[in-house]
Amino acid sequence: MITKNKEVSLWKFLTIKNKFVYAVATLFLLSGGEIYAQESAQVSKEMFTINNLWMMISAMLVFIMHLGFATVESGLTRAKNTVNILFKNTFIVAIGLLTYAIMGFNLMYPGDSWIWGKYLGFGGFGIGSPEGDAGLIAYANGHYTYWTDFLFQGMFAATAATIISGAVAERVKLFSFLGIITIYVGIAYPIAGSWKWGGGWLNDLGFYDFAGSTIVHSIGGWGALAGVMLLGPRIGKYIGNSIKPIYGHNMPLATIGVFMLWLGWFGFNGGSVLSADPGLVSFVLVTTTLAAAAGIVAAAFTSYALSGALDHSMTLNGALAGLVGITAGADSVSPLSAIIIGLVAGILVVVSVYTFDKLKLDDPVGAISVHLVCGIWGTMAVGIFSMNPEHTIMKQLTGVVSIGAFSFVISFLLFYITRLIFGIRVTRDEEIKGLDISEHSMEAYSGFQIFDND
């Protein structure tokens, strides 16, 4: 079983590039600094417990991100669709974990069970270690257990599906959406992920994606783009050449969601260190936070320059854009580079939202701009800013293009075939009435008169 492999940590990079730091570090090691022991060595029982605990905490933080997604999406959409948004985000977690347990985990991490080169592998159905209990304890050189690894990776799987949910909100048929998502997150996501994190051909090539700017966020973004293209815009969004804003109903809820996501990202990126290494985990959290802050500032001023107003929804997406952008290289770029990556992401997300609107691609929450556009940017930024010279632009481009082509084709086919057989869009009357009533026969805000701008 191979987990996310970290090619060169910041520590290892410094031992190569800075002889003075290496000498100081050597003295530290000799004086008892076991925390920087080589990853191939077995750790102590105490360090095993600490590493495993940090990985479990990180899994919990990624888990709570799904509540953040739910609140962001419901806050940025209309009140009459709130229950529908919340239901999808709840059900997606269940789908992601169950499909990952049944087959996704062993598709993504096939070990030696490659069926077709390093492009497709499968370790069998279900989860469990072939080595038995002893193998579980010794898993990952004693850094954490097999079960903890499954839990952490399973939370990532559900995230890719959640991204699609926001982009197709307010007009997609619920059962059609759930069927598409089940196949996409259960099969397409782990296959693409295996190419890098499972030790596949992109890993052998040298493509680098620390925590998933491409493998999680862009995969979800490509699926979102395919869905938006085939669904069409919401009723009343585009009238002739004019664009009618459809405002979210609850900006406080959306703001709470973004801060929850930011908090969860500490587990998303910090947990991707795959140990409780105090130096590297702290460094990753710093670059993650700086990129998010820079994204906020850039998005706020970009929206002001383009519209003459400080659009808070753009500012919120700026934070997420910076977080997505830094995810691929949080362990391998400097703090200054992290700020630059976040600034560019904050600009890109605003320009992208305006561009997609001009193309009449209706994305209610800006998910394509945040996760696809900024996911691509963050992955390419590794080739520009990484302190590891082995991370090159061409290697990064190869990963972006190959995973992008695979993800878009698969998701487009899933949406297209489902549209032909079952349909993917609710009726006009159902959309105007709201999906809470038409799909769930209930309201999120019972007893209140909600006025929506249809």
C-alpha positions in Angstrom: 0.0 0.0 0.0 1.4 3.4 -1.0 0.1 6.6 0.5 0.6 10.2 -0.6 4.3 10.4 -1.2 6.1 13.5 -0.3 9.1 13.7 -2.6 11.2 16.3 -0.8 10.2 17.9 2.5 11.4 21.4 3.4 13.8 19.8 5.9 15.3 17.6 3.3 15.6 20.5 0.8 17.6 22.6 3.4 20.0 19.7 4.0 20.9 19.9 0.3 20.8 23.6 -0.3 22.2 25.1 2.9 25.3 23.5 4.5 25.2 25.7 7.5 21.7 24.7 8.3 22.7 21.1 7.8 25.5 21.4 10.3 23.2 23.1 12.9 20.5 20.4 12.2 23.1 17.6 12.7 24.0 19.0 16.1 20.3 19.2 17.0 19.8 15.6 16.0 22.8 14.5 18.0 21.4 16.3 21.0 18.2 14.4 21.0 16.0 15.9 18.2 14.5 12.6 17.1 11.6 14.4 15.4 13.7 14.8 12.3 14.6 11.1 12.0 14.4 9.7 8.5 11.0 8.5 7.5 12.2 5.0 6.7 13.1 4.4 10.4 10.6 3.0 12.8 9.4 5.6 15.3 9.0 5.1 19.0 5.7 4.1 20.5 5.2 7.6 21.8 5.9 9.2 18.4 3.6 6.6 16.7 0.8 7.7 19.0 1.4 11.4 18.4 1.6 10.9 14.6 -1.6 8.8 14.6 -3.4 11.3 16.8 -2.5 14.2 14.5 -3.7 12.3 11.5 -7.0 11.5 13.2 -7.4 15.2 14.2 -6.6 16.2 10.6 -9.3 13.8 9.3 -11.8 15.4 11.7 -10.8 18.9 10.4 -11.4 17.7 6.8 -14.7 16.2 7.8 -15.9 19.5 9.3 -15.1 21.1 5.9 -18.2 19.5 4.6 -20.3 21.6 6.9 -18.4 24.6 5.6 -19.2 23.6 2.0 -22.9 23.2 3.0 -23.1 26.6 4.6 -21.2 28.4 1.8 -23.4 26.9 -0.9 -26.7 27.4 0.9 -25.7 31.0 1.8 -24.8 31.9 -1.7 -28.0 30.4 -3.2 -31.7 31.3 -2.7 -33.6 30.4 0.4 -36.1 28.1 -1.5 -33.2 25.7 -2.3 -31.6 25.5 1.1 -32.8 22.1 2.1 -31.8 20.7 -1.3 -28.2 22.1 -0.8 -28.0 20.7 2.7 -29.3 17.3 1.7 -26.8 16.9 -1.1 -23.8 17.9 1.1 -24.9 15.5 3.7 -25.5 12.6 1.3 -22.2 13.2 -0.5 -20.2 12.5 2.6 -22.0 9.1 2.9 -21.5 8.3 -0.8 -17.8 9.2 -0.6 -17.0 7.1 2.4 -19.0 4.1 1.4 -17.7 3.9 -2.2 -14.2 4.6 -0.9 -14.5 1.7 1.5 -16.0 -0.7 -1.1 -13.5 -0.1 -3.9 -12.2 3.5 -4.1 -9.3 3.1 -1.6 -8.0 0.1 -3.3 -8.3 1.7 -6.7 -6.4 4.7 -5.5 -3.7 2.8 -3.7 -3.4 -0.6 -5.5 0.1 -1.3 -4.1 1.6 -3.9 -6.5 -1.8 -4.8 -8.0 -1.5 -2.8 -11.2 -3.7 -4.2 -14.0 -2.6 -1.9 -16.9 0.9 -0.4 -16.5 0.9 2.3 -13.9 -2.5 3.7 -15.2 -5.0 1.4 -13.6 -4.7 -0.8 -10.5 -7.0 -2.5 -8.1 -6.2 -4.1 -4.8 -9.6 -5.8 -4.3 -13.0 -5.0 -2.8 -13.4 -3.8 0.8 -10.8 -2.5 3.3 -8.5 -4.4 5.5 -4.8 -5.3 5.6 -3.7 -8.6 4.0 -1.0 -8.7 6.7 -3.5 -8.8 9.5 -3.2 -7.0 12.8 0.5 -6.9 12.8 0.5 -5.3 9.4 -1.9 -2.6 10.6 0.4 -1.6 13.5 3.5 -1.5 11.2 1.7 0.4 8.5 3.5 3.4 7.0 6.7 2.6 8.9 4.9 3.0 12.2 3.7 6.6 11.6 0.0 5.9 11.7 -2.4 3.0 11.3 -4.1 1.7 8.2 -7.5 2.6 9.5 -6.4 6.2 10.2 -5.1 6.4 6.6 -8.4 5.2 5.2 -10.3 7.7 7.3 -8.1 10.6 6.2 -8.1 9.7 2.5 -11.8 9.0 2.5 -12.6 12.5 3.6 -10.7 13.8 0.6 -12.7 11.6 -1.8 -16.0 13.2 -0.7 -14.6 16.7 -1.2 -14.3 16.3 -4.9 -18.0 15.5 -5.2 -19.0 18.4 -3.0 -17.4 20.9 -5.5 -19.7 19.7 -8.2 -22.8 20.2 -6.0 -22.3 24.0 -5.7 -21.9 24.5 -9.4 -25.0 22.7 -10.5 -27.2 24.0 -7.6 -30.8 25.2 -7.9 -31.7 23.3 -11.1 -30.3 19.7 -11.1 -32.4 16.6 -10.5 -31.5 15.1 -7.2 -31.5 11.4 -8.1 -29.7 12.0 -11.4 -27.0 14.0 -9.5 -26.6 11.4 -6.9 -26.1 8.7 -9.5 -23.5 10.7 -11.4 -21.6 11.6 -8.2 -21.6 8.0 -7.0 -19.8 6.8 -10.1 -17.5 9.8 -10.3 -16.3 9.7 -6.7 -16.3 5.9 -6.6 -14.3 5.3 -9.8 -13.0 8.3 -11.7 -11.5 10.2 -8.7 -9.5 7.3 -7.3 -8.2 6.2 -10.7 -6.9 9.7 -11.4 -5.6 10.0 -7.9 -3.7 6.7 -8.2 -1.6 8.2 -11.0 0.2 10.3 -8.4 -0.6 9.4 -4.8 -1.0 5.7 -5.6 2.5 5.5 -7.1 1.3 5.6 -10.7 2.8 7.0 -13.9 2.6 10.7 -12.9 4.4 9.9 -9.7 7.2 8.2 -11.7 7.3 11.2 -14.0 7.9 13.6 -11.1 4.5 15.4 -11.1 3.9 17.0 -7.7 0.7 17.8 -5.9 1.2 17.9 -2.1 -2.4 17.9 -0.9 -4.6 18.1 -4.0 -4.9 21.3 -6.0 -5.3 19.1 -9.0 -6.1 15.7 -7.6 -9.0 16.9 -5.4 -10.0 20.4 -6.4 -9.4 20.4 -10.2 -11.0 16.9 -10.5 -14.1 18.3 -8.8 -13.8 21.5 -10.9 -13.7 19.6 -14.2 -16.8 17.7 -13.1 -18.5 21.0 -12.2 -17.7 22.5 -15.6 -19.2 19.5 -17.5 -22.3 19.7 -15.4 -22.8 23.4 -15.9 -22.3 23.1 -19.6 -24.9 20.4 -20.0 -27.4 21.7 -17.5 -27.7 25.3 -18.8 -28.2 28.4 -16.7 -30.9 29.1 -14.1 -34.1 30.7 -15.3 -33.7 34.4 -15.6 -29.9 34.5 -15.2 -29.1 35.6 -18.7 -31.6 37.7 -20.7 -30.2 38.4 -24.2 -26.7 39.8 -23.7 -27.4 41.0 -20.2 -26.5 39.2 -16.9 -28.9 39.4 -14.1 -27.3 38.8 -10.6 -29.1 36.2 -8.5 -28.0 37.0 -5.0 -27.5 34.5 -2.2 -30.0 34.7 0.6 -27.7 34.5 3.7 -24.2 36.1 3.6 -23.6 35.5 7.3 -24.1 31.8 6.7 -21.7 31.9 3.7 -19.1 33.8 5.8 -19.3 31.2 8.6 -18.8 28.5 6.0 -15.7 30.1 4.6 -14.1 30.4 8.0 -15.0 26.7 8.7 -13.3 25.7 5.5 -10.2 27.8 6.3 -10.0 26.0 9.7 -10.6 22.6 8.0 -7.8 23.4 5.5 -5.3 23.2 8.4 -6.2 19.5 8.5 -6.4 19.2 4.7 -2.8 20.5 4.2 -1.4 20.0 7.6 -2.5 16.4 7.6 -0.9 15.8 4.2 2.5 15.9 5.9 1.5 12.4 7.0 3.2 12.8 10.4 3.2 15.2 13.3 6.6 16.6 12.3 6.5 19.9 14.2 8.7 21.9 11.8 7.0 20.9 8.6 3.4 20.9 9.8 3.9 24.4 11.2 5.5 25.6 8.0 2.6 24.2 5.9 0.1 25.9 8.1 1.9 29.2 7.7 2.0 29.0 3.9 -1.6 27.9 3.9 -2.8 30.8 6.0 -0.7 33.5 4.1 -2.1 32.4 0.8 -5.7 32.6 2.1 -5.1 36.1 3.5 -3.5 37.2 0.2 -6.4 35.8 -1.7 -8.9 37.9 0.3 -7.0 41.1 -0.3 -6.5 40.5 -4.0 -10.1 39.4 -4.6 -11.6 42.4 -2.7 -9.6 45.0 -4.7 -10.0 43.2 -8.0 -13.8 43.1 -7.6 -13.7 46.8 -6.7 -11.7 47.6 -9.8 -14.1 45.7 -12.0 -17.4 46.6 -10.5 -16.8 49.7 -8.3 -18.0 47.8 -5.2 -16.3 45.7 -2.5 -18.3 42.5 -3.3 -18.2 40.3 -0.1 -19.0 37.1 -2.0 -15.9 37.7 -4.2 -13.9 38.3 -1.0 -15.1 35.0 0.4 -14.2 33.2 -2.8 -10.8 35.0 -2.6 -10.0 33.2 0.6 -11.0 29.8 -0.9 -9.0 30.6 -4.1 -5.9 31.3 -2.0 -6.4 28.0 -0.1 -6.9 26.0 -3.3 -3.9 27.7 -4.9 -1.4 26.9 -2.1 -2.6 23.3 -1.7 -0.3 21.8 -4.3 2.9 23.3 -2.9 2.2 24.2 0.7 5.3 22.2 1.8 7.7 23.3 -0.9 7.3 27.1 -1.5 8.5 29.9 0.7 6.2 32.2 2.7 6.7 35.0 0.2 5.9 32.7 -2.7 2.8 31.6 -0.8 1.6 35.2 -0.6 2.2 35.7 -4.4 0.3 32.5 -5.1 -2.6 33.7 -3.0 -2.6 37.1 -4.6 -2.7 35.7 -8.1 -5.4 33.2 -7.1 -7.5 36.1 -5.7 -7.3 38.0 -8.9 -7.9 34.9 -11.0 -11.1 33.9 -9.2 -12.8 37.3 -9.7 -11.8 37.5 -13.4 -12.8 33.9 -13.9 -16.3 34.5 -12.4 -16.9 37.4 -14.7 -15.6 35.5 -17.7 -17.8 32.4 -17.1 -20.8 34.7 -16.8 -19.9 36.3 -20.1 -19.8 32.8 -21.6 -23.2 32.1 -20.0 -21.9 29.3 -17.9 -24.0 29.7 -14.7 -22.1 28.7 -11.5 -24.1 29.9 -8.5 -21.3 29.7 -6.0 -18.2 30.2 -8.2 -17.0 26.7 -7.6 -15.4 26.3 -11.1 -13.5 29.5 -10.7 -12.3 28.6 -7.2 -11.5 24.9 -7.6 -10.7 24.4 -11.2 -9.1 27.7 -12.3 -7.2 28.2 -9.0 -6.5 24.5 -8.8 -4.7 24.7 -12.1 -2.9 27.8 -11.1 -1.7 26.3 -7.8 -0.4 23.2 -9.5 1.5 25.2 -12.1 2.8 27.5 -9.4 4.7 24.5 -7.9 6.8 24.5 -11.1 7.4 28.2 -10.8 8.0 28.7 -7.0 9.0 25.4 -5.5 12.3 25.3 -3.7 12.8 21.8 -5.1 14.5 22.0 -8.5 13.0 18.7 -9.5 9.5 20.3 -9.6 9.4 21.7 -13.2 6.7 23.4 -15.2 6.5 20.7 -17.8 6.0 18.0 -15.2 3.2 20.0 -13.6 1.6 20.8 -17.0 1.6 17.1 -17.8 -0.3 16.3 -14.6 -2.8 19.1 -15.1 -3.5 18.2 -18.7 -3.8 14.4 -18.3 -5.9 14.5 -15.1 -8.0 17.3 -16.6 -8.7 15.5 -19.8 -9.6 12.3 -18.0 -11.8 14.0 -15.5 -13.6 16.2 -17.9 -14.3 13.4 -20.4 -15.6 11.0 -17.7 -17.8 13.6 -16.1 -19.1 15.0 -19.4 -20.1 11.4 -20.4 -21.8 10.7 -17.1 -23.9 13.9 -17.3 -24.6 13.4 -21.0 -25.7 9.8 -20.7 -27.8 10.5 -17.6 -29.4 13.5 -19.5 -30.4 11.2 -22.4 -31.8 8.4 -20.2 -33.2 10.1 -17.0 -32.8 13.8 -17.5 -30.7 16.0 -15.3 -32.7 19.2 -14.9 -35.9 19.8 -13.0 -38.9 21.3 -14.8 -39.5 25.0 -15.1 -42.3 25.0 -12.5 -40.2 23.0 -10.1 -37.3 25.4 -10.4 -39.4 28.4 -9.9 -41.2 26.8 -6.9 -37.8 25.8 -5.5 -36.2 22.5 -5.0 -37.0 22.3 -1.3 -40.7 21.9 -2.1 -40.3 20.0 -5.4 -37.6 17.6 -4.4 -38.1 17.3 -0.6 -41.6 18.5 0.2 -40.3 20.8 3.0 -38.9 24.2 3.7 -35.7 25.4 5.4 -37.5 28.4 6.8 -41.0 27.3 7.7 -43.3 30.1 8.6 -41.4 32.9 6.9 -42.3 34.5 3.6 -39.3 34.2 1.3 -39.0 36.6 -1.6 -36.7 35.3 -4.3 -35.5 37.2 -7.4 -36.5 34.8 -10.2 
